[in-house]
Amino acid sequence: MKFQLKGPSKKWAATTRKNKIIVYGTCDEFFAGGNEAVVLEEYYHVLEQWNTGRLSLPKYAWANRHGYEKNKYEIEAQTWARDHVQEYLKCLGR
């Protein structure tokens, strides 16, 4: 998986594509304490959704037609991240 750095964004910390997390800002900011659930969510998008073919730009746009909060891909990734953030924190020694 690759990381691609972009300038800061007011809307989000990162976005994803197949085999890629695009970070808006710096990696230090992205991996900073307090963003652990976001890190897991982005990894989930790549590994379980993009790389398996379940997610594509047209599929995401269609799922997003009723808003980000109701997007099934976002809900799935956020739920997984929330369910695993304590394991991640333990792994990081936090």
FENKANOR-V717052 format. One record per backbone hydrogen bond with DSSP energy under -0.5 kcal/mol. NH is the residue of the N-H (numbers start at 1). CO is the residue of the C=O. Records with the same first field share a line. If there is no record, write none. Layout:
NH->CO ; CO
//
This chain:
2->19
4->21
6->23
15->22
17->20
20->17
21->2
22->15 ; 20
23->4 ; 21
24->13
25->6 ; 23
30->26
31->27
32->29
35->32
39->35
40->36
41->37
42->38
43->39
44->40
45->41
46->42
47->43
48->44
49->44 ; 45
50->45
51->46
53->49 ; 50
54->49
55->49
60->56
61->57
62->58
63->59
64->60
65->62
67->64
70->67
71->68
75->71
76->72
77->73
78->74
79->75
80->76
81->77
82->78
83->79
84->80 ; 81
85->81
88->84
89->85
90->86
91->87
92->88
93->89 ; 90
94->89
//
